[in-house]
Amino acid sequence: MLRSFAINIGLLAAVSADIAAAPPAIDVAARQYVLIDVTTGAELVGRSADEKMPPSSMSKLMTAYMVFDRLKSGQLSLDDEFTVSENAWRTGGAASGGSTMFLNPNDRVKVEDLLRGMIIQSGNDACIVLAEGLAGSEEAFAEQMTAKAKEIGLAASNFMNSTGLPHQDHYMTARDLSLLVRRIVADFPEYYSLYSETSFTYNGITQGNRNPLLYKIGSGADGLKTGHTDVAGYGLTASAIRNGRRLVMVANGMASMKARDEESSKLIDWGFREFTNRSLFKAGDKVADAEVWLGDRPSISLVVRDETTITLPRGALSSLVVKAVYEGPLPAPIEKGTTVGKVVVTARDFGPLELPLVAADSAGRLGFVGRLKAAASYIFLGPPRPQTEPAPVAN
C-alpha cells in the first residue's frame, strides 16, 4: 500500500508567521516600471510592465546587443571602420539637434568609438552609422533587430530604427527591456563594462554618461541606458549589484530628469533593502532517504536536480518551510534520475514553489523468492514504514 509522505526538511523558525509581513508598498511616479532580481528572475514589483511603450533611447540597448553579437561571433572587430553617411549626419548628427556623437560626414570611425558614442553619449549618429555599416540601411537593420529580439525572447518588441526616435510602430515593454539587460549581462560580459564608463571624448568634445545612478556613491550601479522623448517622457533602464546580488530596473514615463533620478534611486534602494536571496539547494543535494518496496536495496536517496535560490521579502525568512513530498515506500524497479516526488517551498507572501525530487540511485526489483519473503513480512509485520532523515537547506 503506497502512502503519501510530507517530510519537513527546512523549518527555519518556529515562530508566528505574523511577523513575516509583506514589504511596505512602494509608489513610483512612472507610467511603466519593473524591478527584477537577476539570479532568480523574480519580479519584486511592477506596474504596466507588459504595456507597449515608446522606449526612446533605451532602444539602443538592442542596437548594442546586435553589435556585441557580431563581435562575439568574429564577424566584426572593434578596429573595423564604418563611413559616416550624409543620412547619419543629418538624422543623428549635430544638424539634427538631438543626442549626437558629433560625427562629421564621410569620416571613417572605428566600431569601438561608435559603441562608446552610442552607449555613453547616446549618439543617434553613431547608431545609424553602425546600422548602415552592418545591414546596408537602417531599415534593414531594424528588421534584423526585431527578428533577433523575438529569437532571444523579447515577445512584445518591434523596431523601426536603431535610435529610438519616435515612430508609432516602434515599441518595447518594460519587461522586455529587463530581459534584454539580463541577456546582455549573461551573453556579453566582456563588453558590459562599457555601460559603467561615465564620460567619452570624441572629436574634441567630452560628454558625460546620462545615467544618474552611476554617480551615486554606494548605489552599486554599473549601467545601462537613459531615454527621453516628448511622447515617452523620461526613462531609465538600469542595473546595480550589491554584495553579489544584481537587480535590474526599468522605469519609463517620468516627468523630468529630477524625477528620473529620484524615482530610480528609490526603486533600486527599496529592492535591495526589502528583499533577500536565500540559497536552498546545490545541484544534487540530498533531501531525504526513501524506503523501496520489493527492491534489491532497502532505500535510496532523493535529491534535487538543480541549484535553487529564491528571492523573498526579508520578513518572510522566519516562516520559510521546505518539504519533501512523495508516495512511499517507492515501488521497485526505480531508475536513477527518475522523478519520484517534489520539494515544496512556502513562506509568508511567497510560493508555493515546487521542485522535482529525483532518485539518486537505481533499485532493481526482487526476484520471485525475495518477493515471497517480502509478502510474508507484509502479512505478519505490516507494511514497511518510511525512514527519512532531515536534510537542512543550504546555508
Secondary structure as GFF3:
##gff-version 3
##sequence-region A 1 395
A	DSSP	beta_strand	3	8	.	.	.	ID=ss1
A	DSSP	three_ten_helix	17	19	.	.	.	ID=ss2
A	DSSP	beta_strand	32	37	.	.	.	ID=ss3
A	DSSP	beta_strand	43	47	.	.	.	ID=ss4
A	DSSP	three_ten_helix	56	59	.	.	.	ID=ss5
A	DSSP	alpha_helix	60	73	.	.	.	ID=ss6
A	DSSP	beta_strand	81	83	.	.	.	ID=ss7
A	DSSP	alpha_helix	86	92	.	.	.	ID=ss8
A	DSSP	three_ten_helix	94	96	.	.	.	ID=ss9
A	DSSP	beta_strand	108	110	.	.	.	ID=ss10
A	DSSP	alpha_helix	111	119	.	.	.	ID=ss11
A	DSSP	alpha_helix	124	135	.	.	.	ID=ss12
A	DSSP	alpha_helix	138	151	.	.	.	ID=ss13
A	DSSP	alpha_helix	174	187	.	.	.	ID=ss14
A	DSSP	alpha_helix	189	192	.	.	.	ID=ss15
A	DSSP	three_ten_helix	193	196	.	.	.	ID=ss16
A	DSSP	beta_strand	199	202	.	.	.	ID=ss17
A	DSSP	beta_strand	205	208	.	.	.	ID=ss18
A	DSSP	three_ten_helix	212	215	.	.	.	ID=ss19
A	DSSP	beta_strand	221	229	.	.	.	ID=ss20
A	DSSP	beta_strand	233	242	.	.	.	ID=ss21
A	DSSP	beta_strand	245	254	.	.	.	ID=ss22
A	DSSP	alpha_helix	257	274	.	.	.	ID=ss23
A	DSSP	beta_strand	275	281	.	.	.	ID=ss24
A	DSSP	beta_strand	286	293	.	.	.	ID=ss25
A	DSSP	beta_strand	299	304	.	.	.	ID=ss26
A	DSSP	beta_strand	308	313	.	.	.	ID=ss27
A	DSSP	three_ten_helix	314	319	.	.	.	ID=ss28
A	DSSP	beta_strand	321	328	.	.	.	ID=ss29
A	DSSP	beta_strand	330	331	.	.	.	ID=ss30
A	DSSP	beta_strand	339	347	.	.	.	ID=ss31
A	DSSP	beta_strand	350	359	.	.	.	ID=ss32
A	DSSP	alpha_helix	368	381	.	.	.	ID=ss33
###
